[in-house]
Structure formats: structure tokens, C-alpha cells
Amino acid sequence: MFGFKTEEEKFKLADYDRIKRELESTQQSLVNCEKSRQDWIDFANDLQEENRNLFAENEQHRKNDAIRQKLALVK
């Protein structure tokens, strides 16, 4: 009797194996999604930092332009 399975047992085992493979696939997809999500977060943070730097640079140019205009009026 050992090693011999009924058709119903074989069907259940096959179904469990299929479900197990689907679960493993879903878990891997979740890991991949989390990595992709983290990559997008890192990208967004990099863009924010670049935007802050450009804003600071633009602000400095604006101040320099204002000073140049004042100096031009003084001359």
C-alpha cells in the first residue's frame, strides 16, 4: 500500500504542487516588485536632490542678476 496512491490522492498532490509553484512564483514577483519600487524611490530621491541643487543654483543666479542691475544703475 505504501507508494501507491489513489487517483484522488494523485490529483490532490498535483494540485498542491501547482499551488506551491504558484506561491513561489508570486513570492518572487513580490520580491521583484519591492526591488523595482525601491529603485523608483531611489530615483525620485535623486531627482529631488538634483532639483534642490538646481533651485539653489538658480537662486544664486537670480541674486547675482539683481546685484548686477543695481551696480549698472550706480555707474
mmCIF file of the N, C-alpha and C atoms, coordinates in Angstrom:
data_MODEL
# 
_entry.id   MODEL 
# 
loop_
_atom_site.group_PDB 
_atom_site.id 
_atom_site.type_symbol 
_atom_site.label_atom_id 
_atom_site.label_alt_id 
_atom_site.label_comp_id 
_atom_site.label_asym_id 
_atom_site.label_entity_id 
_atom_site.label_seq_id 
_atom_site.pdbx_PDB_ins_code 
_atom_site.Cartn_x 
_atom_site.Cartn_y 
_atom_site.Cartn_z 
_atom_site.occupancy 
_atom_site.B_iso_or_equiv 
_atom_site.pdbx_formal_charge 
_atom_site.auth_seq_id 
_atom_site.auth_comp_id 
_atom_site.auth_asym_id 
_atom_site.auth_atom_id 
_atom_site.pdbx_PDB_model_num 
ATOM 1   N N  . MET A 1 1  ? 0.812  -1.175  0.000   1.00 0.00 ? 1  MET A N  1 
ATOM 2   C CA . MET A 1 1  ? 0.000  0.000   0.000   1.00 0.00 ? 1  MET A CA 1 
ATOM 3   C C  . MET A 1 1  ? 0.867  1.255   0.000   1.00 0.00 ? 1  MET A C  1 
ATOM 4   N N  . PHE A 1 2  ? 2.051  1.166   0.533   1.00 0.00 ? 2  PHE A N  1 
ATOM 5   C CA . PHE A 1 2  ? 2.935  2.338   0.536   1.00 0.00 ? 2  PHE A CA 1 
ATOM 6   C C  . PHE A 1 2  ? 3.408  2.613   -0.879  1.00 0.00 ? 2  PHE A C  1 
ATOM 7   N N  . GLY A 1 3  ? 3.422  3.925   -1.215  1.00 0.00 ? 3  GLY A N  1 
ATOM 8   C CA . GLY A 1 3  ? 3.876  4.305   -2.546  1.00 0.00 ? 3  GLY A CA 1 
ATOM 9   C C  . GLY A 1 3  ? 2.756  4.281   -3.569  1.00 0.00 ? 3  GLY A C  1 
ATOM 10  N N  . PHE A 1 4  ? 1.692  3.550   -3.293  1.00 0.00 ? 4  PHE A N  1 
ATOM 11  C CA . PHE A 1 4  ? 0.565  3.536   -4.215  1.00 0.00 ? 4  PHE A CA 1 
ATOM 12  C C  . PHE A 1 4  ? -0.466 4.545   -3.740  1.00 0.00 ? 4  PHE A C  1 
ATOM 13  N N  . LYS A 1 5  ? -0.864 5.397   -4.647  1.00 0.00 ? 5  LYS A N  1 
ATOM 14  C CA . LYS A 1 5  ? -1.820 6.431   -4.285  1.00 0.00 ? 5  LYS A CA 1 
ATOM 15  C C  . LYS A 1 5  ? -3.067 6.287   -5.158  1.00 0.00 ? 5  LYS A C  1 
ATOM 16  N N  . THR A 1 6  ? -4.183 6.643   -4.563  1.00 0.00 ? 6  THR A N  1 
ATOM 17  C CA . THR A 1 6  ? -5.423 6.620   -5.329  1.00 0.00 ? 6  THR A CA 1 
ATOM 18  C C  . THR A 1 6  ? -5.406 7.786   -6.315  1.00 0.00 ? 6  THR A C  1 
ATOM 19  N N  . GLU A 1 7  ? -6.282 7.743   -7.282  1.00 0.00 ? 7  GLU A N  1 
ATOM 20  C CA . GLU A 1 7  ? -6.373 8.829   -8.265  1.00 0.00 ? 7  GLU A CA 1 
ATOM 21  C C  . GLU A 1 7  ? -6.685 10.154  -7.567  1.00 0.00 ? 7  GLU A C  1 
ATOM 22  N N  . GLU A 1 8  ? -7.510 10.111  -6.554  1.00 0.00 ? 8  GLU A N  1 
ATOM 23  C CA . GLU A 1 8  ? -7.856 11.331  -5.824  1.00 0.00 ? 8  GLU A CA 1 
ATOM 24  C C  . GLU A 1 8  ? -6.625 11.892  -5.108  1.00 0.00 ? 8  GLU A C  1 
ATOM 25  N N  . GLU A 1 9  ? -5.836 11.010  -4.495  1.00 0.00 ? 9  GLU A N  1 
ATOM 26  C CA . GLU A 1 9  ? -4.604 11.462  -3.819  1.00 0.00 ? 9  GLU A CA 1 
ATOM 27  C C  . GLU A 1 9  ? -3.620 12.039  -4.831  1.00 0.00 ? 9  GLU A C  1 
ATOM 28  N N  . LYS A 1 10 ? -3.498 11.391  -5.984  1.00 0.00 ? 10 LYS A N  1 
ATOM 29  C CA . LYS A 1 10 ? -2.608 11.906  -7.025  1.00 0.00 ? 10 LYS A CA 1 
ATOM 30  C C  . LYS A 1 10 ? -3.067 13.281  -7.486  1.00 0.00 ? 10 LYS A C  1 
ATOM 31  N N  . PHE A 1 11 ? -4.377 13.447  -7.645  1.00 0.00 ? 11 PHE A N  1 
ATOM 32  C CA . PHE A 1 11 ? -4.928 14.729  -8.067  1.00 0.00 ? 11 PHE A CA 1 
ATOM 33  C C  . PHE A 1 11 ? -4.650 15.802  -7.025  1.00 0.00 ? 11 PHE A C  1 
ATOM 34  N N  . LYS A 1 12 ? -4.866 15.465  -5.742  1.00 0.00 ? 12 LYS A N  1 
ATOM 35  C CA . LYS A 1 12 ? -4.621 16.427  -4.666  1.00 0.00 ? 12 LYS A CA 1 
ATOM 36  C C  . LYS A 1 12 ? -3.147 16.812  -4.608  1.00 0.00 ? 12 LYS A C  1 
ATOM 37  N N  . LEU A 1 13 ? -2.258 15.831  -4.730  1.00 0.00 ? 13 LEU A N  1 
ATOM 38  C CA . LEU A 1 13 ? -0.823 16.117  -4.698  1.00 0.00 ? 13 LEU A CA 1 
ATOM 39  C C  . LEU A 1 13 ? -0.415 17.003  -5.875  1.00 0.00 ? 13 LEU A C  1 
ATOM 40  N N  . ALA A 1 14 ? -0.954 16.714  -7.037  1.00 0.00 ? 14 ALA A N  1 
ATOM 41  C CA . ALA A 1 14 ? -0.653 17.537  -8.211  1.00 0.00 ? 14 ALA A CA 1 
ATOM 42  C C  . ALA A 1 14 ? -1.168 18.959  -7.999  1.00 0.00 ? 14 ALA A C  1 
ATOM 43  N N  . ASP A 1 15 ? -2.354 19.070  -7.405  1.00 0.00 ? 15 ASP A N  1 
ATOM 44  C CA . ASP A 1 15 ? -2.933 20.379  -7.132  1.00 0.00 ? 15 ASP A CA 1 
ATOM 45  C C  . ASP A 1 15 ? -2.088 21.130  -6.105  1.00 0.00 ? 15 ASP A C  1 
ATOM 46  N N  . TYR A 1 16 ? -1.641 20.446  -5.049  1.00 0.00 ? 16 TYR A N  1 
ATOM 47  C CA . TYR A 1 16 ? -0.775 21.070  -4.056  1.00 0.00 ? 16 TYR A CA 1 
ATOM 48  C C  . TYR A 1 16 ? 0.547  21.526  -4.682  1.00 0.00 ? 16 TYR A C  1 
ATOM 49  N N  . ASP A 1 17 ? 1.099  20.692  -5.554  1.00 0.00 ? 17 ASP A N  1 
ATOM 50  C CA . ASP A 1 17 ? 2.349  21.064  -6.228  1.00 0.00 ? 17 ASP A CA 1 
ATOM 51  C C  . ASP A 1 17 ? 2.152  22.306  -7.095  1.00 0.00 ? 17 ASP A C  1 
ATOM 52  N N  . ARG A 1 18 ? 1.028  22.356  -7.801  1.00 0.00 ? 18 ARG A N  1 
ATOM 53  C CA . ARG A 1 18 ? 0.729  23.519  -8.635  1.00 0.00 ? 18 ARG A CA 1 
ATOM 54  C C  . ARG A 1 18 ? 0.576  24.769  -7.774  1.00 0.00 ? 18 ARG A C  1 
ATOM 55  N N  . ILE A 1 19 ? -0.153 24.635  -6.684  1.00 0.00 ? 19 ILE A N  1 
ATOM 56  C CA . ILE A 1 19 ? -0.364 25.772  -5.783  1.00 0.00 ? 19 ILE A CA 1 
ATOM 57  C C  . ILE A 1 19 ? 0.977  26.221  -5.182  1.00 0.00 ? 19 ILE A C  1 
ATOM 58  N N  . LYS A 1 20 ? 1.818  25.273  -4.841  1.00 0.00 ? 20 LYS A N  1 
ATOM 59  C CA . LYS A 1 20 ? 3.131  25.596  -4.274  1.00 0.00 ? 20 LYS A CA 1 
ATOM 60  C C  . LYS A 1 20 ? 3.974  26.368  -5.292  1.00 0.00 ? 20 LYS A C  1 
ATOM 61  N N  . ARG A 1 21 ? 3.963  25.923  -6.550  1.00 0.00 ? 21 ARG A N  1 
ATOM 62  C CA . ARG A 1 21 ? 4.714  26.627  -7.594  1.00 0.00 ? 21 ARG A CA 1 
ATOM 63  C C  . ARG A 1 21 ? 4.171  28.042  -7.798  1.00 0.00 ? 21 ARG A C  1 
ATOM 64  N N  . GLU A 1 22 ? 2.845  28.169  -7.787  1.00 0.00 ? 22 GLU A N  1 
ATOM 65  C CA . GLU A 1 22 ? 2.226  29.493  -7.938  1.00 0.00 ? 22 GLU A CA 1 
ATOM 66  C C  . GLU A 1 22 ? 2.619  30.409  -6.779  1.00 0.00 ? 22 GLU A C  1 
ATOM 67  N N  . LEU A 1 23 ? 2.634  29.858  -5.574  1.00 0.00 ? 23 LEU A N  1 
ATOM 68  C CA . LEU A 1 23 ? 3.020  30.635  -4.397  1.00 0.00 ? 23 LEU A CA 1 
ATOM 69  C C  . LEU A 1 23 ? 4.470  31.094  -4.517  1.00 0.00 ? 23 LEU A C  1 
ATOM 70  N N  . GLU A 1 24 ? 5.350  30.195  -4.912  1.00 0.00 ? 24 GLU A N  1 
ATOM 71  C CA . GLU A 1 24 ? 6.763  30.556  -5.073  1.00 0.00 ? 24 GLU A CA 1 
ATOM 72  C C  . GLU A 1 24 ? 6.926  31.620  -6.149  1.00 0.00 ? 24 GLU A C  1 
ATOM 73  N N  . SER A 1 25 ? 6.184  31.481  -7.232  1.00 0.00 ? 25 SER A N  1 
ATOM 74  C CA . SER A 1 25 ? 6.237  32.463  -8.308  1.00 0.00 ? 25 SER A CA 1 
ATOM 75  C C  . SER A 1 25 ? 5.724  33.822  -7.828  1.00 0.00 ? 25 SER A C  1 
ATOM 76  N N  . THR A 1 26 ? 4.640  33.797  -7.071  1.00 0.00 ? 26 THR A N  1 
ATOM 77  C CA . THR A 1 26 ? 4.070  35.028  -6.531  1.00 0.00 ? 26 THR A CA 1 
ATOM 78  C C  . THR A 1 26 ? 5.037  35.684  -5.550  1.00 0.00 ? 26 THR A C  1 
ATOM 79  N N  . GLN A 1 27 ? 5.678  34.872  -4.724  1.00 0.00 ? 27 GLN A N  1 
ATOM 80  C CA . GLN A 1 27 ? 6.650  35.424  -3.777  1.00 0.00 ? 27 GLN A CA 1 
ATOM 81  C C  . GLN A 1 27 ? 7.825  36.065  -4.516  1.00 0.00 ? 27 GLN A C  1 
ATOM 82  N N  . GLN A 1 28 ? 8.290  35.433  -5.584  1.00 0.00 ? 28 GLN A N  1 
ATOM 83  C CA . GLN A 1 28 ? 9.385  36.003  -6.366  1.00 0.00 ? 28 GLN A CA 1 
ATOM 84  C C  . GLN A 1 28 ? 8.947  37.298  -7.045  1.00 0.00 ? 28 GLN A C  1 
ATOM 85  N N  . SER A 1 29 ? 7.710  37.306  -7.541  1.00 0.00 ? 29 SER A N  1 
ATOM 86  C CA . SER A 1 29 ? 7.179  38.527  -8.150  1.00 0.00 ? 29 SER A CA 1 
ATOM 87  C C  . SER A 1 29 ? 7.108  39.651  -7.122  1.00 0.00 ? 29 SER A C  1 
ATOM 88  N N  . LEU A 1 30 ? 6.716  39.320  -5.914  1.00 0.00 ? 30 LEU A N  1 
ATOM 89  C CA . LEU A 1 30 ? 6.647  40.313  -4.845  1.00 0.00 ? 30 LEU A CA 1 
ATOM 90  C C  . LEU A 1 30 ? 8.034  40.874  -4.540  1.00 0.00 ? 30 LEU A C  1 
ATOM 91  N N  . VAL A 1 31 ? 9.037  40.009  -4.487  1.00 0.00 ? 31 VAL A N  1 
ATOM 92  C CA . VAL A 1 31 ? 10.413 40.455  -4.261  1.00 0.00 ? 31 VAL A CA 1 
ATOM 93  C C  . VAL A 1 31 ? 10.845 41.388  -5.392  1.00 0.00 ? 31 VAL A C  1 
ATOM 94  N N  . ASN A 1 32 ? 10.539 41.001  -6.626  1.00 0.00 ? 32 ASN A N  1 
ATOM 95  C CA . ASN A 1 32 ? 10.899 41.832  -7.782  1.00 0.00 ? 32 ASN A CA 1 
ATOM 96  C C  . ASN A 1 32 ? 10.176 43.180  -7.749  1.00 0.00 ? 32 ASN A C  1 
ATOM 97  N N  . CYS A 1 33 ? 8.909  43.165  -7.370  1.00 0.00 ? 33 CYS A N  1 
ATOM 98  C CA . CYS A 1 33 ? 8.144  44.411  -7.274  1.00 0.00 ? 33 CYS A CA 1 
ATOM 99  C C  . CYS A 1 33 ? 8.729  45.320  -6.195  1.00 0.00 ? 33 CYS A C  1 
ATOM 100 N N  . GLU A 1 34 ? 9.104  44.754  -5.076  1.00 0.00 ? 34 GLU A N  1 
ATOM 101 C CA . GLU A 1 34 ? 9.684  45.546  -3.995  1.00 0.00 ? 34 GLU A CA 1 
ATOM 102 C C  . GLU A 1 34 ? 11.007 46.167  -4.428  1.00 0.00 ? 34 GLU A C  1 
ATOM 103 N N  . LYS A 1 35 ? 11.817 45.404  -5.163  1.00 0.00 ? 35 LYS A N  1 
ATOM 104 C CA . LYS A 1 35 ? 13.087 45.938  -5.667  1.00 0.00 ? 35 LYS A CA 1 
ATOM 105 C C  . LYS A 1 35 ? 12.819 47.070  -6.657  1.00 0.00 ? 35 LYS A C  1 
ATOM 106 N N  . SER A 1 36 ? 11.858 46.863  -7.547  1.00 0.00 ? 36 SER A N  1 
ATOM 107 C CA . SER A 1 36 ? 11.507 47.899  -8.518  1.00 0.00 ? 36 SER A CA 1 
ATOM 108 C C  . SER A 1 36 ? 10.988 49.147  -7.804  1.00 0.00 ? 36 SER A C  1 
ATOM 109 N N  . ARG A 1 37 ? 10.164 48.940  -6.802  1.00 0.00 ? 37 ARG A N  1 
ATOM 110 C CA . ARG A 1 37 ? 9.626  50.056  -6.025  1.00 0.00 ? 37 ARG A CA 1 
ATOM 111 C C  . ARG A 1 37 ? 10.757 50.826  -5.362  1.00 0.00 ? 37 ARG A C  1 
ATOM 112 N N  . GLN A 1 38 ? 11.699 50.112  -4.780  1.00 0.00 ? 38 GLN A N  1 
ATOM 113 C CA . GLN A 1 38 ? 12.830 50.763  -4.122  1.00 0.00 ? 38 GLN A CA 1 
ATOM 114 C C  . GLN A 1 38 ? 13.687 51.512  -5.142  1.00 0.00 ? 38 GLN A C  1 
ATOM 115 N N  . ASP A 1 39 ? 13.857 50.928  -6.328  1.00 0.00 ? 39 ASP A N  1 
ATOM 116 C CA . ASP A 1 39 ? 14.609 51.618  -7.389  1.00 0.00 ? 39 ASP A CA 1 
ATOM 117 C C  . ASP A 1 39 ? 13.930 52.934  -7.763  1.00 0.00 ? 39 ASP A C  1 
ATOM 118 N N  . TRP A 1 40 ? 12.598 52.929  -7.864  1.00 0.00 ? 40 TRP A N  1 
ATOM 119 C CA . TRP A 1 40 ? 11.868 54.156  -8.188  1.00 0.00 ? 40 TRP A CA 1 
ATOM 120 C C  . TRP A 1 40 ? 11.969 55.174  -7.069  1.00 0.00 ? 40 TRP A C  1 
ATOM 121 N N  . ILE A 1 41 ? 11.930 54.716  -5.832  1.00 0.00 ? 41 ILE A N  1 
ATOM 122 C CA . ILE A 1 41 ? 12.082 55.626  -4.689  1.00 0.00 ? 41 ILE A CA 1 
ATOM 123 C C  . ILE A 1 41 ? 13.467 56.263  -4.720  1.00 0.00 ? 41 ILE A C  1 
ATOM 124 N N  . ASP A 1 42 ? 14.491 55.460  -4.963  1.00 0.00 ? 42 ASP A N  1 
ATOM 125 C CA . ASP A 1 42 ? 15.859 55.989  -5.055  1.00 0.00 ? 42 ASP A CA 1 
ATOM 126 C C  . ASP A 1 42 ? 15.970 57.003  -6.190  1.00 0.00 ? 42 ASP A C  1 
ATOM 127 N N  . PHE A 1 43 ? 15.363 56.680  -7.336  1.00 0.00 ? 43 PHE A N  1 
ATOM 128 C CA . PHE A 1 43 ? 15.376 57.581  -8.481  1.00 0.00 ? 43 PHE A CA 1 
ATOM 129 C C  . PHE A 1 43 ? 14.690 58.902  -8.135  1.00 0.00 ? 43 PHE A C  1 
ATOM 130 N N  . ALA A 1 44 ? 13.534 58.815  -7.477  1.00 0.00 ? 44 ALA A N  1 
ATOM 131 C CA . ALA A 1 44 ? 12.793 60.022  -7.088  1.00 0.00 ? 44 ALA A CA 1 
ATOM 132 C C  . ALA A 1 44 ? 13.607 60.853  -6.094  1.00 0.00 ? 44 ALA A C  1 
ATOM 133 N N  . ASN A 1 45 ? 14.278 60.198  -5.163  1.00 0.00 ? 45 ASN A N  1 
ATOM 134 C CA . ASN A 1 45 ? 15.112 60.923  -4.204  1.00 0.00 ? 45 ASN A CA 1 
ATOM 135 C C  . ASN A 1 45 ? 16.277 61.614  -4.903  1.00 0.00 ? 45 ASN A C  1 
ATOM 136 N N  . ASP A 1 46 ? 16.874 60.926  -5.876  1.00 0.00 ? 46 ASP A N  1 
ATOM 137 C CA . ASP A 1 46 ? 17.957 61.542  -6.650  1.00 0.00 ? 46 ASP A CA 1 
ATOM 138 C C  . ASP A 1 46 ? 17.455 62.770  -7.408  1.00 0.00 ? 46 ASP A C  1 
ATOM 139 N N  . LEU A 1 47 ? 16.253 62.664  -7.991  1.00 0.00 ? 47 LEU A N  1 
ATOM 140 C CA . LEU A 1 47 ? 15.679 63.805  -8.702  1.00 0.00 ? 47 LEU A CA 1 
ATOM 141 C C  . LEU A 1 47 ? 15.397 64.971  -7.763  1.00 0.00 ? 47 LEU A C  1 
ATOM 142 N N  . GLN A 1 48 ? 14.911 64.655  -6.574  1.00 0.00 ? 48 GLN A N  1 
ATOM 143 C CA . GLN A 1 48 ? 14.658 65.714  -5.600  1.00 0.00 ? 48 GLN A CA 1 
ATOM 144 C C  . GLN A 1 48 ? 15.952 66.427  -5.227  1.00 0.00 ? 48 GLN A C  1 
ATOM 145 N N  . GLU A 1 49 ? 17.003 65.660  -5.004  1.00 0.00 ? 49 GLU A N  1 
ATOM 146 C CA . GLU A 1 49 ? 18.298 66.258  -4.658  1.00 0.00 ? 49 GLU A CA 1 
ATOM 147 C C  . GLU A 1 49 ? 18.808 67.132  -5.803  1.00 0.00 ? 49 GLU A C  1 
ATOM 148 N N  . GLU A 1 50 ? 18.706 66.624  -7.025  1.00 0.00 ? 50 GLU A N  1 
ATOM 149 C CA . GLU A 1 50 ? 19.127 67.405  -8.185  1.00 0.00 ? 50 GLU A CA 1 
ATOM 150 C C  . GLU A 1 50 ? 18.291 68.670  -8.311  1.00 0.00 ? 50 GLU A C  1 
ATOM 151 N N  . ASN A 1 51 ? 16.996 68.563  -8.068  1.00 0.00 ? 51 ASN A N  1 
ATOM 152 C CA . ASN A 1 51 ? 16.109 69.722  -8.128  1.00 0.00 ? 51 ASN A CA 1 
ATOM 153 C C  . ASN A 1 51 ? 16.492 70.758  -7.076  1.00 0.00 ? 51 ASN A C  1 
ATOM 154 N N  . ARG A 1 52 ? 16.812 70.315  -5.862  1.00 0.00 ? 52 ARG A N  1 
ATOM 155 C CA . ARG A 1 52 ? 17.245 71.243  -4.815  1.00 0.00 ? 52 ARG A CA 1 
ATOM 156 C C  . ARG A 1 52 ? 18.520 71.968  -5.229  1.00 0.00 ? 52 ARG A C  1 
ATOM 157 N N  . ASN A 1 53 ? 19.461 71.216  -5.798  1.00 0.00 ? 53 ASN A N  1 
ATOM 158 C CA . ASN A 1 53 ? 20.719 71.818  -6.242  1.00 0.00 ? 53 ASN A CA 1 
ATOM 159 C C  . ASN A 1 53 ? 20.478 72.843  -7.347  1.00 0.00 ? 53 ASN A C  1 
ATOM 160 N N  . LEU A 1 54 ? 19.642 72.491  -8.321  1.00 0.00 ? 54 LEU A N  1 
ATOM 161 C CA . LEU A 1 54 ? 19.346 73.415  -9.409  1.00 0.00 ? 54 LEU A CA 1 
ATOM 162 C C  . LEU A 1 54 ? 18.602 74.646  -8.906  1.00 0.00 ? 54 LEU A C  1 
ATOM 163 N N  . PHE A 1 55 ? 17.702 74.452  -7.954  1.00 0.00 ? 55 PHE A N  1 
ATOM 164 C CA . PHE A 1 55 ? 16.975 75.578  -7.384  1.00 0.00 ? 55 PHE A CA 1 
ATOM 165 C C  . PHE A 1 55 ? 17.943 76.520  -6.669  1.00 0.00 ? 55 PHE A C  1 
ATOM 166 N N  . ALA A 1 56 ? 18.874 75.952  -5.897  1.00 0.00 ? 56 ALA A N  1 
ATOM 167 C CA . ALA A 1 56 ? 19.862 76.780  -5.195  1.00 0.00 ? 56 ALA A CA 1 
ATOM 168 C C  . ALA A 1 56 ? 20.745 77.527  -6.196  1.00 0.00 ? 56 ALA A C  1 
ATOM 169 N N  . GLU A 1 57 ? 21.144 76.843  -7.250  1.00 0.00 ? 57 GLU A N  1 
ATOM 170 C CA . GLU A 1 57 ? 21.958 77.486  -8.285  1.00 0.00 ? 57 GLU A CA 1 
ATOM 171 C C  . GLU A 1 57 ? 21.172 78.605  -8.967  1.00 0.00 ? 57 GLU A C  1 
ATOM 172 N N  . ASN A 1 58 ? 19.930 78.350  -9.280  1.00 0.00 ? 58 ASN A N  1 
ATOM 173 C CA . ASN A 1 58 ? 19.076 79.355  -9.907  1.00 0.00 ? 58 ASN A CA 1 
ATOM 174 C C  . ASN A 1 58 ? 18.879 80.558  -8.981  1.00 0.00 ? 58 ASN A C  1 
ATOM 175 N N  . GLU A 1 59 ? 18.694 80.290  -7.711  1.00 0.00 ? 59 GLU A N  1 
ATOM 176 C CA . GLU A 1 59 ? 18.530 81.365  -6.731  1.00 0.00 ? 59 GLU A CA 1 
ATOM 177 C C  . GLU A 1 59 ? 19.791 82.236  -6.675  1.00 0.00 ? 59 GLU A C  1 
ATOM 178 N N  . GLN A 1 60 ? 20.958 81.600  -6.737  1.00 0.00 ? 60 GLN A N  1 
ATOM 179 C CA . GLN A 1 60 ? 22.214 82.353  -6.727  1.00 0.00 ? 60 GLN A CA 1 
ATOM 180 C C  . GLN A 1 60 ? 22.339 83.208  -7.989  1.00 0.00 ? 60 GLN A C  1 
ATOM 181 N N  . HIS A 1 61 ? 21.968 82.663  -9.136  1.00 0.00 ? 61 HIS A N  1 
ATOM 182 C CA . HIS A 1 61 ? 21.983 83.444  -10.384 1.00 0.00 ? 61 HIS A CA 1 
ATOM 183 C C  . HIS A 1 61 ? 21.032 84.645  -10.287 1.00 0.00 ? 61 HIS A C  1 
ATOM 184 N N  . ARG A 1 62 ? 19.870 84.424  -9.698  1.00 0.00 ? 62 ARG A N  1 
ATOM 185 C CA . ARG A 1 62 ? 18.902 85.499  -9.548  1.00 0.00 ? 62 ARG A CA 1 
ATOM 186 C C  . ARG A 1 62 ? 19.468 86.615  -8.673  1.00 0.00 ? 62 ARG A C  1 
ATOM 187 N N  . LYS A 1 63 ? 20.104 86.233  -7.571  1.00 0.00 ? 63 LYS A N  1 
ATOM 188 C CA . LYS A 1 63 ? 20.712 87.235  -6.689  1.00 0.00 ? 63 LYS A CA 1 
ATOM 189 C C  . LYS A 1 63 ? 21.830 87.984  -7.415  1.00 0.00 ? 63 LYS A C  1 
ATOM 190 N N  . ASN A 1 64 ? 22.647 87.231  -8.159  1.00 0.00 ? 64 ASN A N  1 
ATOM 191 C CA . ASN A 1 64 ? 23.733 87.871  -8.904  1.00 0.00 ? 64 ASN A CA 1 
ATOM 192 C C  . ASN A 1 64 ? 23.188 88.849  -9.945  1.00 0.00 ? 64 ASN A C  1 
ATOM 193 N N  . ASP A 1 65 ? 22.115 88.475  -10.617 1.00 0.00 ? 65 ASP A N  1 
ATOM 194 C CA . ASP A 1 65 ? 21.499 89.359  -11.610 1.00 0.00 ? 65 ASP A CA 1 
ATOM 195 C C  . ASP A 1 65 ? 20.967 90.630  -10.956 1.00 0.00 ? 65 ASP A C  1 
ATOM 196 N N  . ALA A 1 66 ? 20.369 90.485  -9.786  1.00 0.00 ? 66 ALA A N  1 
ATOM 197 C CA . ALA A 1 66 ? 19.847 91.648  -9.063  1.00 0.00 ? 66 ALA A CA 1 
ATOM 198 C C  . ALA A 1 66 ? 20.990 92.581  -8.670  1.00 0.00 ? 66 ALA A C  1 
ATOM 199 N N  . ILE A 1 67 ? 22.096 92.019  -8.224  1.00 0.00 ? 67 ILE A N  1 
ATOM 200 C CA . ILE A 1 67 ? 23.263 92.832  -7.851  1.00 0.00 ? 67 ILE A CA 1 
ATOM 201 C C  . ILE A 1 67 ? 23.827 93.533  -9.079  1.00 0.00 ? 67 ILE A C  1 
ATOM 202 N N  . ARG A 1 68 ? 23.922 92.822  -10.203 1.00 0.00 ? 68 ARG A N  1 
ATOM 203 C CA . ARG A 1 68 ? 24.418 93.432  -11.444 1.00 0.00 ? 68 ARG A CA 1 
ATOM 204 C C  . ARG A 1 68 ? 23.537 94.603  -11.873 1.00 0.00 ? 68 ARG A C  1 
ATOM 205 N N  . GLN A 1 69 ? 22.237 94.440  -11.747 1.00 0.00 ? 69 GLN A N  1 
ATOM 206 C CA . GLN A 1 69 ? 21.323 95.523  -12.127 1.00 0.00 ? 69 GLN A CA 1 
ATOM 207 C C  . GLN A 1 69 ? 21.537 96.748  -11.225 1.00 0.00 ? 69 GLN A C  1 
ATOM 208 N N  . LYS A 1 70 ? 21.724 96.505  -9.929  1.00 0.00 ? 70 LYS A N  1 
ATOM 209 C CA . LYS A 1 70 ? 21.966 97.621  -9.003  1.00 0.00 ? 70 LYS A CA 1 
ATOM 210 C C  . LYS A 1 70 ? 23.283 98.306  -9.346  1.00 0.00 ? 70 LYS A C  1 
ATOM 211 N N  . LEU A 1 71 ? 24.327 97.522  -9.650  1.00 0.00 ? 71 LEU A N  1 
ATOM 212 C CA . LEU A 1 71 ? 25.619 98.093  -9.997  1.00 0.00 ? 71 LEU A CA 1 
ATOM 213 C C  . LEU A 1 71 ? 25.531 98.882  -11.304 1.00 0.00 ? 71 LEU A C  1 
ATOM 214 N N  . ALA A 1 72 ? 24.747 98.405  -12.238 1.00 0.00 ? 72 ALA A N  1 
ATOM 215 C CA . ALA A 1 72 ? 24.582 99.095  -13.513 1.00 0.00 ? 72 ALA A CA 1 
ATOM 216 C C  . ALA A 1 72 ? 23.903 100.437 -13.310 1.00 0.00 ? 72 ALA A C  1 
ATOM 217 N N  . LEU A 1 73 ? 22.994 100.516 -12.361 1.00 0.00 ? 73 LEU A N  1 
ATOM 218 C CA . LEU A 1 73 ? 22.300 101.767 -12.070 1.00 0.00 ? 73 LEU A CA 1 
ATOM 219 C C  . LEU A 1 73 ? 23.214 102.763 -11.368 1.00 0.00 ? 73 LEU A C  1 
ATOM 220 N N  . VAL A 1 74 ? 24.150 102.241 -10.589 1.00 0.00 ? 74 VAL A N  1 
ATOM 221 C CA . VAL A 1 74 ? 25.067 103.092 -9.838  1.00 0.00 ? 74 VAL A CA 1 
ATOM 222 C C  . VAL A 1 74 ? 26.071 103.745 -10.766 1.00 0.00 ? 74 VAL A C  1 
ATOM 223 N N  . LYS A 1 75 ? 26.488 103.057 -11.800 1.00 0.00 ? 75 LYS A N  1 
ATOM 224 C CA . LYS A 1 75 ? 27.512 103.565 -12.729 1.00 0.00 ? 75 LYS A CA 1 
ATOM 225 C C  . LYS A 1 75 ? 27.023 104.678 -13.548 1.00 0.00 ? 75 LYS A C  1 
# 
